[in-house]
Amino acid sequence: MKVQLQSKKNFFLFTAIVICLFISCKKEKNPADAYGVFEATEIIVSAENNGKLLEFNVEEGATYQAGDLLGCIDTSDLCLQRQQLEASIRSAIASRPDIPSQLNTLEAQLQTLEKERLRVSTLVEANAATTKQLDDVDAQIRITKSQIAATKSTLNTQSAAIMENVEAMRSQLARLNNGIEKCRITAPITGTVLKKFIEANELAYQGKPLFKIADVTNMSIKVYVSEDMLSSIRMGQSAEIHIDSENGQQKTYEGTVQWISQKAEFTPKMIQTKKERVNMVYAVKIRFKNDGSAKIGMPGDVIFKK
């Protein structure tokens, strides 16, 4: 009788342990829909001109605002070229012909001839001069008008050619100014410097990477979901993003589905899904506001809200 009672006690104890273990496992089971890693918009800033890097105030891990001046490439040669070009423009403008002053003599001569014609015409009417005299004055007037027109055309052509040359030099000047402006190194976005590739006083050349910056405030997590989950996910859908904190508790972010891939791909080796791994999955990006806890490449999990 005692043996049976002891057996019943052992059975109930075993059953209680199994139930507790099941409940414990149930509680510890991660309800995440998908897993992935955190990403940010990363930009590699490269030199846009050649020259010595005179200043470069960039530190890894530092945060800069968009448009902040971070460095400068030597512009001495470009500035000298600009000064020379500006002097050439001033010289070309000064060499333009003064059309009114060069036409003054011919126009004064024309006025004298027109007065002479009026006088001769009056004499012809009074039979004090011949019509031939009037014809000679008319011929001189026509010749003078032709000279004025030809001179004006020549001077206008010369002036136009000079101004076209000036415009070409102004285009070169704008290009030089643009080159000088490109020697100023600025932050393209508000973000944190991830990597610095060059130091001050080193030689920079066009296309050489200078530093990498990323927006770590507006981040995203890229996860992979199976085809059967895809139908329940939509653009703009809310989602919870979880990461493990130092004290062992989960930190939660509120995110929004920003992008859903239209093409299936094989499951990446480092990614696990809620269900048993499948061969083909779809990538999904969830955008969220980071408070500094999430880091690029850190793993996290996502729960899609219905």
QUISUL-V983659 format. One record per pair of residues at least 6 apart in sequence whose ideal C-beta (glycine too) atoms are under 8 Angstrom apart, sorted by the first residue. I is the first residue (numbers start at 1). J is the second residue. D is the distance in Angstrom with one decimal. If there is no record, write none. Layout:
[[I/J/D] [I/J/D]]
This chain:
[[30/301/6.6] [31/303/6.4] [32/242/6.8] [32/274/6.3] [32/301/3.5] [32/302/6.3] [32/303/5.8] [33/225/7.1] [33/229/6.7] [33/274/5.3] [33/301/7.9] [33/302/5.9] [33/303/5.4] [33/304/5.1] [34/223/3.7] [34/224/6.5] [34/225/5.2] [34/229/7.7] [34/273/6.1] [34/274/6.6] [34/284/7.1] [34/301/6.9] [34/302/4.9] [34/304/7.7] [35/223/6.2] [35/271/5.9] [35/272/5.1] [35/273/7.0] [35/299/6.7] [35/300/7.3] [35/301/4.9] [35/302/7.5] [36/221/4.9] [36/222/4.9] [36/223/3.5] [36/224/6.8] [36/271/6.4] [36/299/7.3] [36/300/6.5] [36/301/7.8] [36/302/6.9] [37/221/6.9] [37/222/6.5] [37/270/7.7] [37/297/5.6] [37/298/6.6] [37/299/5.6] [37/300/7.2] [38/219/5.6] [38/220/7.3] [38/221/5.2] [38/294/4.9] [38/295/6.6] [38/296/5.8] [38/297/6.7] [38/298/5.0] [38/299/7.9] [38/300/6.0] [39/219/6.7] [39/220/5.2] [39/221/7.0] [39/222/5.6] [39/285/7.6] [39/296/6.6] [40/191/7.9] [40/214/4.3] [40/215/5.7] [40/216/5.3] [40/218/7.7] [40/219/4.9] [40/220/7.4] [40/296/5.3] [41/189/7.1] [41/191/7.7] [41/214/6.2] [41/215/4.8] [41/218/7.4] [42/194/6.7] [42/212/6.0] [42/213/7.4] [42/214/4.4] [42/296/7.8] [43/188/5.5] [43/189/6.3] [43/191/7.7] [43/212/7.0] [43/213/5.5] [43/214/7.2] [44/209/5.2] [44/211/7.7] [44/212/5.0] [45/185/7.1] [45/187/7.9] [45/188/6.2] [45/209/7.4] [45/210/5.1] [45/211/5.5] [45/212/7.5] [45/213/6.5] [46/206/7.8] [46/207/5.4] [46/208/6.0] [46/209/5.2] [46/210/6.2] [47/53/7.9] [47/73/6.6] [47/185/7.7] [47/204/4.0] [47/205/6.2] [47/206/5.9] [47/207/6.8] [47/208/4.7] [47/210/5.9] [48/182/3.9] [48/183/7.7] [48/206/6.2] [49/73/5.5] [49/78/7.9] [49/179/5.7] [49/182/5.0] [49/183/5.1] [49/204/7.7] [49/206/6.0] [50/73/7.6] [50/204/6.9] [50/205/4.8] [50/206/5.7] [51/73/4.3] [51/74/4.1] [51/75/7.2] [51/77/7.6] [51/183/6.7] [51/203/7.5] [51/204/6.3] [52/73/7.0] [52/74/4.4] [52/201/6.6] [52/202/7.7] [52/203/5.9] [52/204/7.4] [53/71/6.2] [53/72/7.7] [53/73/5.8] [53/74/7.9] [53/198/6.3] [53/199/7.7] [53/200/5.6] [53/201/6.4] [53/202/5.4] [53/203/7.3] [53/204/4.8] [54/71/7.8] [54/72/5.3] [54/73/6.9] [54/74/5.4] [54/200/7.2] [54/201/7.5] [55/71/5.0] [55/72/4.8] [55/200/6.1] [56/70/6.9] [56/71/3.9] [56/185/7.2] [56/198/6.8] [56/199/6.6] [56/200/4.2] [56/210/7.5] [57/70/5.6] [57/71/6.3] [58/64/8.0] [58/70/5.1] [58/71/6.7] [58/193/5.8] [58/196/5.5] [58/210/7.5] [58/211/5.2] [59/193/6.6] [59/196/7.3] [60/193/5.3] [60/194/7.0] [60/195/6.5] [60/196/5.2] [61/192/6.6] [61/193/6.6] [62/192/7.0] [62/193/5.5] [63/190/7.6] [63/191/6.9] [63/192/4.8] [63/193/7.8] [64/70/6.6] [64/187/4.2] [64/190/7.1] [64/191/7.1] [64/193/7.1] [64/213/7.2] [65/187/6.5] [65/190/5.1] [66/187/5.7] [66/188/6.7] [66/189/5.2] [66/190/4.7] [67/186/5.6] [67/187/6.5] [68/186/6.3] [68/187/4.6] [69/184/6.2] [69/185/7.3] [69/186/5.6] [70/185/5.0] [70/186/6.3] [70/187/6.0] [70/211/7.9] [71/184/8.0] [71/185/3.8] [71/200/7.4] [71/210/7.4] [72/183/6.0] [72/184/5.8] [72/185/6.6] [73/183/4.0] [73/185/7.2] [73/204/5.5] [74/183/7.4] [75/180/5.0] [75/183/4.8] [78/176/5.7] [78/179/5.4] [78/180/5.0] [78/183/7.3] [79/180/6.8] [81/176/5.7] [82/173/6.5] [82/176/4.8] [82/177/7.0] [82/180/7.1] [85/169/5.8] [85/172/5.9] [85/173/5.1] [85/176/6.6] [86/173/6.7] [88/169/5.8] [89/166/5.7] [89/169/5.0] [89/170/6.6] [89/173/7.1] [92/162/5.5] [92/165/5.7] [92/166/5.0] [92/169/7.0] [93/162/7.6] [93/166/6.1] [95/162/6.2] [96/158/7.8] [96/159/5.1] [96/162/5.2] [96/163/7.4] [97/155/4.6] [97/158/5.4] [97/159/5.8] [99/152/6.6] [99/155/4.6] [99/156/6.9] [99/159/6.9] [102/151/6.7] [102/155/6.2] [103/148/6.2] [103/151/6.2] [103/152/6.3] [103/155/7.8] [106/144/6.1] [106/147/5.5] [106/148/4.7] [106/151/6.4] [107/148/6.5] [109/144/5.5] [110/141/6.7] [110/144/4.7] [110/145/6.5] [110/148/6.7] [113/137/6.2] [113/140/5.3] [113/141/4.8] [113/144/6.0] [114/141/6.5] [116/137/5.3] [117/134/6.9] [117/137/4.5] [117/138/6.5] [117/141/6.4] [120/129/5.4] [120/133/5.3] [120/134/4.9] [120/137/5.4] [121/134/6.0] [123/129/3.5] [123/133/7.7] [124/130/7.2] [124/131/6.0] [124/133/7.5] [124/134/5.4] [185/210/6.4] [187/213/6.4] [188/213/7.0] [189/213/6.5] [189/215/5.5] [190/215/6.6] [190/217/7.6] [191/213/4.6] [191/214/5.1] [191/215/4.3] [191/216/6.5] [191/217/7.7] [192/213/6.8] [192/214/6.1] [192/216/5.0] [193/211/5.5] [193/212/7.1] [193/213/5.3] [194/212/4.6] [194/213/6.7] [194/214/5.4] [194/296/7.5] [195/211/6.4] [195/212/4.3] [196/210/7.8] [196/211/4.9] [197/208/7.8] [197/209/4.6] [197/210/5.9] [197/211/6.1] [197/212/7.6] [198/204/6.5] [198/208/7.0] [198/209/7.7] [198/210/5.4] [198/211/7.6] [204/210/7.0] [214/296/6.7] [216/290/6.0] [216/292/7.5] [216/294/8.0] [216/295/7.8] [216/296/7.1] [217/289/6.7] [217/290/5.6] [218/287/6.8] [218/289/6.6] [218/290/7.3] [219/287/7.6] [219/288/6.3] [219/289/8.0] [219/290/4.5] [219/294/5.8] [219/296/7.7] [220/255/7.8] [220/258/6.2] [220/285/4.8] [220/286/6.1] [220/287/4.8] [220/288/7.0] [221/241/5.7] [221/255/7.2] [221/285/7.3] [221/286/5.3] [221/288/7.3] [221/300/5.2] [221/302/6.3] [222/283/6.0] [222/284/7.3] [222/285/5.3] [223/271/7.4] [223/283/7.5] [223/284/5.4] [223/285/8.0] [223/286/7.0] [223/301/8.0] [223/302/5.2] [224/265/8.0] [224/267/6.1] [224/268/6.6] [224/271/5.0] [224/273/6.5] [224/281/4.0] [224/282/6.8] [224/283/5.7] [224/284/7.3] [225/233/6.5] [225/273/6.7] [225/281/6.1] [225/282/5.7] [225/284/5.8] [226/273/5.9] [226/275/6.5] [226/278/4.8] [226/280/7.9] [226/281/5.7] [226/282/7.8] [227/264/7.1] [227/278/7.7] [227/280/6.8] [227/281/7.7] [227/282/7.0] [229/274/7.8] [229/304/8.0] [230/260/7.5] [230/282/5.3] [232/304/6.9] [232/306/7.5] [233/257/6.3] [233/260/6.4] [233/284/6.2] [233/304/5.8] [234/257/6.8] [234/260/7.9] [235/257/5.7] [235/258/7.6] [235/259/7.8] [235/260/6.5] [236/256/6.0] [236/257/6.3] [237/256/7.1] [237/257/4.5] [237/304/6.3] [237/305/6.8] [238/254/6.8] [238/255/7.3] [238/256/6.2] [238/257/8.0] [238/305/4.4] [239/254/7.9] [239/255/4.8] [239/256/7.1] [239/257/6.3] [239/286/5.0] [239/302/5.3] [239/303/6.5] [239/304/5.0] [239/305/6.1] [240/252/5.7] [240/253/7.4] [240/254/6.8] [240/255/7.3] [240/302/6.9] [240/303/4.5] [240/305/6.8] [241/252/6.9] [241/253/4.2] [241/254/7.7] [241/255/4.9] [241/286/6.3] [241/288/5.5] [241/294/8.0] [241/300/5.6] [241/301/7.5] [241/302/5.6] [242/250/4.7] [242/251/7.0] [242/252/5.6] [242/253/7.9] [242/300/6.2] [242/301/5.1] [242/302/7.6] [242/303/7.3] [243/250/7.0] [243/251/5.1] [243/253/7.8] [243/293/6.7] [243/294/6.1] [243/298/6.4] [243/299/7.7] [243/300/4.7] [244/250/6.2] [244/251/7.5] [245/251/4.7] [245/293/7.1] [251/293/5.7] [253/288/4.5] [253/289/7.2] [253/290/7.3] [253/294/7.1] [254/288/6.6] [254/289/7.9] [255/286/4.1] [255/287/5.9] [255/288/3.6] [255/302/7.4] [256/286/6.7] [256/287/5.4] [256/288/7.4] [257/284/6.3] [257/285/7.4] [257/286/5.6] [257/287/7.9] [257/304/7.7] [258/285/4.9] [258/286/6.5] [258/287/4.1] [259/283/7.9] [259/284/7.1] [259/285/4.2] [260/282/6.7] [260/283/7.8] [260/284/5.3] [260/285/7.9] [261/282/5.0] [261/283/4.1] [261/284/7.0] [263/282/7.7] [264/280/4.3] [264/281/6.7] [264/282/5.7] [265/280/6.9] [265/281/6.6] [265/282/7.6] [265/283/6.9] [266/279/6.4] [266/280/6.5] [266/281/7.6] [267/273/7.3] [267/277/5.8] [267/278/6.4] [267/279/6.8] [267/280/7.4] [267/281/4.9] [271/281/7.7] [273/281/6.9] [286/302/5.9] [288/294/7.9] [294/300/7.1]]
